[in-house]
Amino acid sequence: MTTTRRARIELGHGDITRMAVDAVVNAANSSLLGGGGVDGAIHRAGGPTILAECRELRAGRLRDGLPTGQAVATGAGDLPARWVIHTVGPVYERTGGAEATGGTGGTGAGALLAGCYRNSLAVADELGARTVAFPLISAGAYGWPREDAIRTALGTLAGIDTEVESATLLLFDAATLSLAEQCLAEIRPR
């Protein structure tokens, strides 16, 4: 008989680089060499160790960069976490007023966005991480509408079998946190 385990989902607002969890998820770009937003903040706060490990990955098995929707781990350098799980979210595109590549369903960019959360949890399981903090992937510079990004994140995290005990989704601001609380209330069993 198999036991189904789901992570307890928590919501918060704050600086992911200060989270004392086993792993923080980095909304990286495919180069893994740092960038803006969460990616830049994690690289700056974590120090040169993270960049050095990312360069090693790029010199080895990720010569062409990390594919969108996939995840890979490095140490956390000077961060209070033990590991950084890097994942590359899709860029949101609209065509004719509708998302060109497919919402949160099984195909297109929506599936890639869900894959960021699913594959990050899989990497966390491989590492033995029990507490993981996630940013709202693709909802910043990559332009994903916040409500859809929140629903994708929460729906994916709530539906994955994992050994992770606690998954914290850190939001940009109080308004986004309030929206996430509403969305989470809709998916939690009554």
N, CA, C and O of each residue as an XYZ file, in Angstrom:
760
protein
N       0.843     -1.187      0.000
C       0.000      0.000      0.000
C       0.886      1.247      0.000
O       1.791      1.370      0.826
N       0.632      2.140     -0.898
C       1.414      3.374     -0.975
C       0.756      4.477     -0.160
O      -0.467      4.598     -0.097
N       1.611      5.268      0.455
C       1.110      6.389      1.231
C       1.270      7.658      0.410
O       2.342      7.926     -0.134
N       0.213      8.424      0.325
C       0.269      9.703     -0.369
C       0.637     10.777      0.640
O      -0.021     10.942      1.667
N       1.708     11.507      0.325
C       2.117     12.614      1.190
C       2.108     13.891      0.384
O       2.612     13.947     -0.737
N       1.536     14.896      0.964
C       1.513     16.211      0.337
C       2.198     17.196      1.276
O       2.110     17.080      2.498
N       2.875     18.155      0.683
C       3.504     19.199      1.488
C       2.424     20.108      2.074
O       1.406     20.370      1.433
N       2.656     20.582      3.287
C       1.800     21.619      3.878
C       2.162     22.914      3.153
O       3.332     23.293      3.104
N       1.179     23.579      2.600
C       1.434     24.815      1.856
C       1.264     25.999      2.791
O       0.245     26.143      3.466
N       2.279     26.837      2.813
C       2.234     28.066      3.604
C       2.452     29.244      2.670
O       3.099     29.113      1.631
N       1.917     30.376      3.041
C       2.071     31.597      2.261
C       2.794     32.629      3.099
O       2.661     32.657      4.322
N       3.556     33.473      2.437
C       4.251     34.522      3.162
C       4.628     35.661      2.244
O       4.445     35.605      1.028
N       5.158     36.688      2.862
C       5.649     37.861      2.147
C       6.975     38.199      2.789
O       7.032     38.438      3.996
N       8.037     38.224      2.015
C       9.335     38.520      2.596
C      10.463     38.235      1.628
O      10.253     38.009      0.436
N      11.657     38.252      2.174
C      12.889     38.096      1.412
C      13.296     36.629      1.395
O      13.651     36.075      2.436
N      13.249     36.001      0.242
C      13.565     34.578      0.131
C      15.010     34.287      0.538
O      15.322     33.171      0.953
N      15.887     35.275      0.424
C      17.297     35.054      0.780
C      17.503     34.965      2.287
O      18.593     34.616      2.742
N      16.477     35.274      3.060
C      16.578     35.199      4.526
C      15.807     34.021      5.113
O      15.691     33.892      6.331
N      15.288     33.175      4.250
C      14.476     32.044      4.711
C      15.366     30.931      5.262
O      16.253     30.430      4.572
N      15.115     30.557      6.507
C      15.853     29.461      7.146
C      15.102     28.160      6.873
O      14.425     27.619      7.747
N      15.236     27.677      5.649
C      14.596     26.443      5.196
C      15.689     25.538      4.638
O      16.834     25.961      4.474
N      15.331     24.302      4.352
C      16.319     23.409      3.755
C      16.724     23.882      2.362
O      17.907     23.858      2.020
N      15.758     24.308      1.559
C      16.053     24.736      0.188
C      15.202     25.937     -0.195
O      14.027     26.025      0.161
N      15.815     26.854     -0.923
C      15.074     27.948     -1.551
C      15.097     27.696     -3.050
O      16.087     27.206     -3.593
N      14.009     28.033     -3.705
C      13.923     27.882     -5.151
C      14.253     29.225     -5.782
O      13.738     30.267     -5.376
N      15.118     29.177     -6.778
C      15.537     30.362     -7.503
C      14.836     30.407     -8.848
O      14.932     29.462     -9.631
N      14.133     31.493     -9.123
C      13.546     31.723    -10.446
C      14.675     32.211    -11.347
O      14.855     33.412    -11.552
N      15.426     31.257    -11.875
C      16.656     31.533    -12.615
C      16.377     31.798    -14.090
O      15.261     31.610    -14.573
N      17.413     32.238    -14.789
C      17.365     32.221    -16.244
C      18.165     31.008    -16.701
O      18.871     30.398    -15.899
N      18.065     30.658    -17.954
C      18.662     29.403    -18.412
C      20.183     29.378    -18.310
O      20.776     28.300    -18.277
N      20.821     30.536    -18.259
C      22.289     30.566    -18.155
C      22.781     30.135    -16.779
O      23.925     29.703    -16.637
N      21.927     30.249    -15.768
C      22.264     29.966    -14.361
C      23.334     30.897    -13.809
O      23.879     30.635    -12.737
N      23.644     31.967    -14.511
C      24.750     32.825    -14.100
C      24.299     34.104    -13.412
O      25.065     35.063    -13.323
N      23.080     34.127    -12.931
C      22.572     35.298    -12.220
C      21.846     36.225    -13.167
O      22.034     36.168    -14.383
N      21.026     37.067    -12.608
C      20.247     38.002    -13.412
C      19.601     39.012    -12.503
O      20.207     39.448    -11.524
N      18.382     39.390    -12.811
C      17.666     40.354    -12.000
C      16.699     39.666    -11.059
O      16.675     38.438    -10.973
N      15.910     40.444    -10.359
C      14.864     39.922     -9.487
C      15.370     38.931     -8.461
O      16.432     39.120     -7.868
N      14.600     37.868     -8.254
C      14.940     36.830     -7.273
C      16.300     36.223     -7.599
O      17.110     35.992     -6.701
N      16.551     35.963     -8.877
C      17.806     35.351     -9.311
C      19.004     36.189     -8.863
O      19.943     35.663     -8.266
N      18.970     37.471     -9.146
C      20.066     38.351     -8.749
C      20.209     38.435     -7.242
O      21.324     38.434     -6.719
N      19.078     38.509     -6.537
C      19.115     38.597     -5.070
C      19.744     37.349     -4.461
O      20.546     37.451     -3.533
N      19.390     36.173     -4.972
C      19.956     34.927     -4.446
C      21.451     34.858     -4.725
O      22.224     34.480     -3.845
N      21.863     35.212     -5.921
C      23.295     35.188     -6.246
C      24.075     36.194     -5.393
O      25.168     35.884     -4.920
N      23.526     37.387     -5.195
C      24.226     38.396     -4.375
C      24.325     37.950     -2.923
O      25.403     37.989     -2.329
N      23.208     37.530     -2.355
C      23.190     37.156     -0.935
C      23.938     35.853     -0.675
O      24.521     35.677      0.396
N      23.927     34.948     -1.634
C      24.584     33.655     -1.455
C      26.081     33.691     -1.658
O      26.790     32.776     -1.238
N      26.572     34.744     -2.300
C      28.005     34.870     -2.507
C      28.514     34.062     -3.696
O      27.735     33.462     -4.436
N      29.835     34.059     -3.864
C      30.443     33.472     -5.063
C      30.327     31.953     -5.180
O      30.502     31.409     -6.270
N      30.039     31.268     -4.089
C      29.948     29.802     -4.139
C      28.841     29.343     -5.080
O      29.030     28.394     -5.841
N      27.696     30.001     -5.035
C      26.570     29.610     -5.891
C      26.949     29.785     -7.357
O      26.720     28.889     -8.170
N      27.524     30.928     -7.695
C      27.923     31.181     -9.080
C      28.965     30.164     -9.535
O      28.907     29.685    -10.668
N      29.911     29.833     -8.670
C      30.939     28.847     -9.029
C      30.306     27.486     -9.326
O      30.689     26.821    -10.288
N      29.343     27.074     -8.506
C      28.670     25.790     -8.755
C      27.835     25.837    -10.026
O      27.766     24.852    -10.760
N      27.203     26.971    -10.291
C      26.433     27.112    -11.530
C      27.359     27.047    -12.743
O      27.012     26.439    -13.756
N      28.519     27.659    -12.647
C      29.494     27.585    -13.748
C      29.946     26.151    -13.984
O      30.128     25.739    -15.130
N      30.128     25.390    -12.912
C      30.497     23.976    -13.061
C      29.396     23.203    -13.789
O      29.682     22.379    -14.657
N      28.150     23.469    -13.435
C      27.033     22.814    -14.129
C      27.029     23.166    -15.611
O      26.810     22.303    -16.462
N      27.275     24.444    -15.917
C      27.297     24.892    -17.314
C      28.470     24.294    -18.078
O      28.361     24.051    -19.280
N      29.575     24.056    -17.409
C      30.742     23.456    -18.064
C      30.550     21.954    -18.264
O      31.242     21.338    -19.074
N      29.613     21.371    -17.527
C      29.384     19.931    -17.590
C      28.094     19.580    -18.287
O      27.950     19.787    -19.492
N      27.154     19.048    -17.529
C      25.944     18.483    -18.120
C      24.930     19.505    -18.624
O      23.980     19.136    -19.314
N      25.113     20.778    -18.293
C      24.159     21.800    -18.748
C      24.829     22.818    -19.671
O      24.630     24.023    -19.525
N      25.614     22.329    -20.609
C      26.344     23.215    -21.536
C      25.423     24.189    -22.271
O      25.808     25.325    -22.549
N      24.218     23.744    -22.582
C      23.273     24.601    -23.305
C      22.340     25.363    -22.367
O      21.388     25.999    -22.821
N      22.603     25.303    -21.078
C      21.763     25.979    -20.105
C      20.691     25.051    -19.550
O      20.511     23.931    -20.028
N      19.991     25.529    -18.545
C      18.921     24.762    -17.915
C      17.636     24.965    -18.717
O      17.195     26.102    -18.888
N      17.030     23.887    -19.209
C      15.797     24.033    -19.989
C      14.632     24.564    -19.143
O      14.554     24.306    -17.942
N      13.752     25.290    -19.776
C      12.559     25.814    -19.116
C      11.751     24.672    -18.500
O      11.515     23.645    -19.136
N      11.335     24.875    -17.253
C      10.529     23.886    -16.545
C      11.330     22.858    -15.769
O      10.770     22.124    -14.955
N      12.632     22.794    -16.008
C      13.486     21.830    -15.314
C      14.075     22.468    -14.059
O      13.941     23.673    -13.848
N      14.726     21.656    -13.229
C      15.306     22.158    -11.978
C      16.610     21.431    -11.684
O      16.794     20.271    -12.052
N      17.504     22.138    -11.016
C      18.803     21.598    -10.623
C      19.225     22.292     -9.328
O      18.837     23.435     -9.083
N      20.008     21.615     -8.508
C      20.391     22.181     -7.206
C      21.875     22.511     -7.144
O      22.709     21.887     -7.800
N      22.168     23.520     -6.324
C      23.536     23.838     -5.914
C      23.510     24.021     -4.401
O      22.449     23.997     -3.777
N      24.679     24.200     -3.830
C      24.743     24.616     -2.443
C      24.175     26.020     -2.324
O      23.909     26.678     -3.330
N      23.992     26.475     -1.096
C      23.367     27.784     -0.875
C      24.359     28.875     -0.500
O      23.953     30.001     -0.215
N      25.644     28.564     -0.496
C      26.624     29.595     -0.173
C      26.359     30.206      1.189
O      26.255     29.495      2.188
N      26.250     31.519      1.225
C      26.057     32.253      2.479
C      24.592     32.392      2.903
O      24.309     33.050      3.904
N      23.674     31.797      2.176
C      22.258     31.856      2.553
C      22.007     30.963      3.767
O      22.772     30.027      4.000
N      20.957     31.227      4.543
C      20.642     30.352      5.680
C      20.098     28.981      5.260
O      20.044     28.068      6.084
N      19.702     28.825      4.015
C      19.241     27.531      3.500
C      20.447     26.622      3.260
O      21.591     27.079      3.264
N      20.180     25.335      3.051
C      21.252     24.390      2.717
C      21.495     24.326      1.217
O      22.631     24.171      0.767
N      20.411     24.447      0.444
C      20.515     24.317     -1.007
C      19.715     25.404     -1.707
O      18.782     25.982     -1.150
N      20.117     25.662     -2.956
C      19.320     26.472     -3.871
C      18.898     25.547     -5.005
O      19.732     24.887     -5.626
N      17.606     25.505     -5.266
C      17.077     24.742     -6.396
C      16.741     25.763     -7.481
O      15.839     26.585     -7.319
N      17.472     25.697     -8.577
C      17.298     26.641     -9.684
C      16.298     26.065    -10.679
O      16.393     24.898    -11.058
N      15.347     26.882    -11.096
C      14.387     26.465    -12.125
C      14.129     27.641    -13.052
O      14.186     28.796    -12.630
N      13.850     27.349    -14.299
C      13.627     28.393    -15.303
C      12.157     28.393    -15.694
O      11.651     27.434    -16.276
N      11.484     29.487    -15.363
C      10.076     29.613    -15.717
C       9.896     30.076    -17.150
O      10.804     30.668    -17.734
N       8.728     29.808    -17.720
C       8.440     30.261    -19.082
C       8.091     31.748    -19.112
O       7.605     32.310    -18.130
N       8.347     32.360    -20.249
C       7.931     33.741    -20.488
C       6.482     33.696    -20.953
O       6.126     32.902    -21.824
N       5.649     34.551    -20.369
C       4.232     34.604    -20.737
C       4.080     35.324    -22.068
O       4.675     36.378    -22.291
N       3.274     34.739    -22.948
C       2.990     35.368    -24.238
C       1.490     35.359    -24.463
O       0.802     34.396    -24.122
N       0.995     36.436    -25.038
C      -0.435     36.519    -25.366
C      -0.561     36.691    -26.875
O       0.206     37.417    -27.506
N      -1.551     36.002    -27.432
C      -1.856     36.141    -28.850
C      -3.363     36.287    -28.971
O      -4.115     35.428    -28.511
N      -3.791     37.344    -29.571
C      -5.227     37.539    -29.774
C      -6.012     37.578    -28.481
O      -7.172     37.166    -28.443
N      -5.380     38.081    -27.397
C      -6.072     38.225    -26.129
C      -6.097     36.971    -25.287
O      -6.678     36.980    -24.202
N      -5.492     35.904    -25.742
C      -5.459     34.670    -24.950
C      -4.031     34.170    -24.862
O      -3.211     34.433    -25.742
N      -3.747     33.457    -23.806
C      -2.397     32.926    -23.671
C      -2.119     31.994    -24.839
O      -2.912     31.100    -25.135
N      -1.000     32.206    -25.492
C      -0.669     31.457    -26.700
C      -0.340     29.999    -26.424
O      -0.518     29.153    -27.301
N       0.125     29.696    -25.252
C       0.702     28.369    -25.075
C       0.054     27.511    -24.019
O       0.623     26.480    -23.662
N      -1.097     27.870    -23.500
C      -1.867     26.862    -22.809
C      -2.119     26.890    -21.335
O      -2.024     25.828    -20.721
N      -2.427     27.978    -20.709
C      -2.888     27.987    -19.313
C      -2.143     27.063    -18.382
O      -0.926     26.909    -18.490
N      -2.871     26.444    -17.460
C      -2.245     25.529    -16.504
C      -2.484     24.082    -16.889
O      -2.274     23.181    -16.076
N      -2.911     23.852    -18.095
C      -3.197     22.494    -18.555
C      -1.940     21.701    -18.866
O      -0.857     22.010    -18.370
N      -2.096     20.682    -19.684
C      -1.017     19.741    -19.915
C      -0.051     20.126    -21.006
O       0.951     19.434    -21.184
N      -0.290     21.187    -21.745
C       0.610     21.529    -22.833
C       1.043     22.971    -22.722
O       0.443     23.761    -21.992
N       2.070     23.301    -23.438
C       2.501     24.672    -23.551
C       3.134     25.246    -22.304
O       3.618     24.524    -21.432
N       3.116     26.568    -22.244
C       3.804     27.284    -21.176
C       3.210     27.006    -19.804
O       3.941     26.985    -18.814
N       1.899     26.793    -19.723
C       1.288     26.468    -18.431
C       1.853     25.188    -17.853
O       2.107     25.097    -16.652
N       2.051     24.195    -18.716
C       2.648     22.934    -18.268
C       4.101     23.143    -17.859
O       4.574     22.521    -16.908
N       4.809     24.014    -18.571
C       6.197     24.313    -18.197
C       6.255     25.006    -16.838
O       7.129     24.714    -16.022
N       5.314     25.931    -16.600
C       5.284     26.613    -15.306
C       4.996     25.616    -14.190
O       5.670     25.631    -13.161
N       4.012     24.761    -14.378
C       3.730     23.722    -13.380
C       4.945     22.822    -13.196
O       5.238     22.389    -12.081
N       5.654     22.539    -14.294
C       6.860     21.717    -14.223
C       7.937     22.317    -13.344
O       8.698     21.586    -12.710
N       8.012     23.643    -13.297
C       8.990     24.292    -12.406
C       8.759     23.865    -10.959
O       9.708     23.532    -10.249
N       7.514     23.874    -10.528
C       7.182     23.499     -9.149
C       7.333     21.991     -8.943
O       7.908     21.552     -7.948
N       6.816     21.205     -9.885
C       6.892     19.744     -9.780
C       8.353     19.274     -9.761
O       8.737     18.467     -8.915
N       9.164     19.782    -10.698
C      10.556     19.348    -10.777
C      11.391     19.877     -9.620
O      12.346     19.224     -9.199
N      11.045     21.045     -9.102
C      11.741     21.557     -7.912
C      11.461     20.667     -6.707
O      12.366     20.386     -5.921
N      10.210     20.220     -6.556
C       9.892     19.291     -5.462
C      10.621     17.963     -5.644
O      11.073     17.369     -4.665
N      10.741     17.491     -6.884
C      11.464     16.237     -7.135
C      12.933     16.379     -6.740
O      13.502     15.470     -6.136
N      13.547     17.509     -7.077
C      14.940     17.749     -6.681
C      15.033     17.843     -5.161
O      15.963     17.303     -4.562
N      14.076     18.524     -4.535
C      14.061     18.618     -3.067
C      13.989     17.227     -2.444
O      14.676     16.952     -1.460
N      13.166     16.355     -3.009
C      13.074     14.977     -2.515
C      14.411     14.258     -2.655
O      14.832     13.553     -1.738
N      15.084     14.428     -3.791
C      16.394     13.800     -4.000
C      17.409     14.281     -2.963
O      18.251     13.509     -2.502
N      17.323     15.554     -2.603
C      18.251     16.133     -1.628
C      17.911     15.740     -0.193
O      18.771     15.798      0.686
N      16.673     15.344      0.047
C      16.208     15.084      1.406
C      15.712     16.337      2.103
O      15.593     16.363      3.328
N      15.420     17.384      1.324
C      14.909     18.640      1.891
C      13.486     18.431      2.395
O      12.675     17.794      1.724
N      13.187     18.956      3.557
C      11.844     18.837      4.131
C      11.096     20.169      4.138
O       9.868     20.192      4.221
N      11.832     21.274      4.050
C      11.211     22.600      4.012
C      11.772     23.351      2.802
O      12.986     23.431      2.613
N      10.866     23.897      1.990
C      11.265     24.558      0.748
C      10.498     25.872      0.619
O       9.296     25.925      0.879
N      11.198     26.927      0.218
C      10.565     28.223     -0.044
C      10.631     28.513     -1.540
O      11.687     28.400     -2.162
N       9.485     28.889     -2.103
C       9.358     29.188     -3.530
C       9.029     30.661     -3.732
O       8.258     31.229     -2.958
N       9.601     31.292     -4.761
C       9.074     32.581     -5.202
C       7.883     32.306     -6.126
O       7.619     31.152     -6.463
N       7.179     33.333     -6.530
C       6.109     33.177     -7.517
C       6.771     33.215     -8.895
O       7.022     34.287     -9.446
N       7.044     32.048     -9.432
C       7.844     31.890    -10.649
C       7.121     32.472    -11.864
O       5.923     32.261    -12.055
N       7.869     33.202    -12.671
C       7.448     33.803    -13.949
C       6.515     34.998    -13.812
O       6.137     35.586    -14.825
N       6.130     35.379    -12.596
C       5.158     36.467    -12.429
C       5.800     37.848    -12.363
O       5.091     38.851    -12.275
N       7.117     37.916    -12.402
C       7.796     39.207    -12.396
C       8.132     39.624    -13.819
O       7.247     39.922    -14.621
N       9.421     39.640    -14.117
C       9.898     40.086    -15.424
C       9.390     39.218    -16.573
O       9.343     39.677    -17.714
N       9.008     37.963    -16.288
C       8.536     37.078    -17.356
C       7.059     37.282    -17.671
O       6.518     36.622    -18.557
N       6.402     38.194    -16.950
C       5.092     38.695    -17.339
C       3.871     37.826    -17.102
O       2.794     38.135    -17.611
N       4.010     36.738    -16.335
C       2.856     35.858    -16.127
C       1.818     36.578    -15.269
O       2.185     37.177    -14.258
N       0.538     36.542    -15.634
C      -0.495     37.163    -14.797
C      -0.475     36.550    -13.395
O      -0.450     35.329    -13.239
N      -0.488     37.398    -12.401
C      -0.285     36.928    -11.023
C      -1.304     35.884    -10.577
O      -0.927     34.876     -9.978
N      -2.582     36.106    -10.856
C      -3.571     35.136    -10.379
C      -3.347     33.764    -11.011
O      -3.434     32.747    -10.324
N      -3.062     33.726    -12.306
C      -2.815     32.441    -12.960
C      -1.528     31.806    -12.424
O      -1.473     30.593    -12.222
N      -0.503     32.615    -12.194
C       0.749     32.089    -11.635
C       0.510     31.506    -10.240
O       1.050     30.454     -9.900
N      -0.297     32.193     -9.443
C      -0.623     31.709     -8.093
C      -1.400     30.398     -8.175
O      -1.071     29.438     -7.479
N      -2.425     30.354     -9.018
C      -3.237     29.137     -9.141
C      -2.394     27.958     -9.639
O      -2.569     26.829     -9.180
N      -1.491     28.220    -10.567
C      -0.608     27.160    -11.059
C       0.299     26.672     -9.944
O       0.452     25.467     -9.745
N       0.903     27.608     -9.212
C       1.802     27.234     -8.113
C       1.064     26.418     -7.060
O       1.503     25.326     -6.700
N      -0.041     26.937     -6.573
C      -0.761     26.268     -5.486
C      -1.363     24.943     -5.934
O      -1.299     23.954     -5.205
N      -1.946     24.917     -7.124
C      -2.532     23.680     -7.626
C      -1.492     22.591     -7.810
O      -1.745     21.423     -7.515
N      -0.323     22.975     -8.298
C       0.747     21.997     -8.500
C       1.291     21.520     -7.164
O       1.433     20.317     -6.946
N       1.597     22.451     -6.270
C       2.146     22.071     -4.960
C       1.170     21.193     -4.180
O       1.586     20.274     -3.475
N      -0.123     21.474     -4.305
C      -1.131     20.703     -3.565
C      -1.338     19.307     -4.137
O      -1.838     18.421     -3.443
N      -0.960     19.104     -5.390
C      -1.260     17.843     -6.040
C      -0.097     16.885     -6.217
O      -0.247     15.850     -6.867
N       1.055     17.206     -5.656
C       2.259     16.395     -5.880
C       2.573     15.539     -4.662
O       2.589     16.032     -3.535
N       2.821     14.256     -4.894
C       3.338     13.387     -3.832
C       4.790     13.774     -3.584
O       5.585     13.843     -4.522
N       5.139     14.026     -2.330
C       6.485     14.483     -2.004
C       6.824     14.149     -0.562
O       5.937     13.953      0.269
N       8.094     14.088     -0.280
C       8.565     13.950      1.095
C       8.760     15.318      1.753
O       9.012     15.401      2.955
N       8.642     16.393      0.962
C       8.729     17.746      1.511
C       7.553     17.940      2.457
O       6.407     17.667      2.100
N       7.840     18.410      3.661
C       6.792     18.605      4.663
C       6.132     19.971      4.554
O       4.929     20.101      4.781
N       6.917     20.995      4.206
C       6.389     22.351      4.151
C       6.917     23.065      2.915
O       8.126     23.153      2.703
N       5.990     23.575      2.097
C       6.328     24.375      0.920
C       5.757     25.768      1.151
O       4.542     25.943      1.243
N       6.637     26.751      1.243
C       6.215     28.132      1.472
C       6.298     28.902      0.167
O       7.345     28.919     -0.480
N       5.199     29.540     -0.225
C       5.176     30.397     -1.399
C       5.286     31.834     -0.913
O       4.398     32.336     -0.224
N       6.391     32.497     -1.279
C       6.610     33.889     -0.876
C       6.130     34.813     -1.983
O       6.531     34.674     -3.139
N       5.268     35.755     -1.623
C       4.657     36.654     -2.589
C       5.302     38.035     -2.548
O       5.964     38.402     -1.577
N       5.090     38.805     -3.642
C       5.705     40.113     -3.832
C       5.295     41.147     -2.787
O       6.129     41.879     -2.254
N       4.007     41.191     -2.510
C       3.468     42.284     -1.704
C       2.186     41.821     -1.019
O       1.715     40.704     -1.238
N       1.632     42.695     -0.189
C       0.438     42.340      0.585
C      -0.761     42.024     -0.313
O      -1.538     41.121     -0.002
N      -0.921     42.748     -1.410
C      -2.059     42.500     -2.307
C      -1.949     41.120     -2.957
O      -2.946     40.412     -3.094
N      -0.736     40.745     -3.355
C      -0.537     39.427     -3.970
C      -0.708     38.332     -2.931
O      -1.244     37.266     -3.232
N      -0.257     38.589     -1.714
C      -0.452     37.633     -0.622
C      -1.944     37.424     -0.362
O      -2.383     36.289     -0.175
N      -2.718     38.493     -0.349
C      -4.162     38.396     -0.131
C      -4.830     37.570     -1.235
O      -5.699     36.743     -0.958
N      -4.424     37.797     -2.474
C      -4.958     37.026     -3.595
C      -4.600     35.546     -3.440
O      -5.434     34.674     -3.684
N      -3.367     35.267     -3.037
C      -2.930     33.877     -2.836
C      -3.715     33.210     -1.709
O      -4.048     32.029     -1.800
N      -4.010     33.958     -0.651
C      -4.808     33.401      0.452
C      -6.198     33.000     -0.040
O      -6.718     31.953      0.347
N      -6.800     33.836     -0.896
C      -8.111     33.510     -1.469
C      -8.024     32.250     -2.331
O      -8.877     31.368     -2.239
N      -6.998     32.172     -3.161
C      -6.831     31.005     -4.043
C      -6.578     29.740     -3.232
O      -7.110     28.679     -3.558
N      -5.774     29.842     -2.183
C      -5.477     28.671     -1.355
C      -6.737     28.184     -0.643
O      -6.953     26.978     -0.517
N      -7.567     29.114     -0.179
C      -8.819     28.730      0.491
C      -9.725     27.942     -0.458
O     -10.478     27.073     -0.018
N      -9.655     28.240     -1.747
C     -10.482     27.537     -2.733
C     -10.021     26.104     -2.969
O     -10.838     25.239     -3.285
N      -8.722     25.838     -2.818
C      -8.239     24.485     -3.123
C      -8.092     23.600     -1.893
O      -7.973     22.381     -2.025
N      -8.097     24.188     -0.702
C      -7.996     23.383      0.521
C      -9.294     22.636      0.761
O     -10.375     23.181      0.538
N      -9.198     21.378      1.218
C     -10.425     20.632      1.537
C     -11.197     21.317      2.658
O     -10.602     21.859      3.589
N     -12.487     21.290      2.568
C     -13.326     21.957      3.574
C     -13.598     21.055      4.742
O     -14.287     21.452      5.681
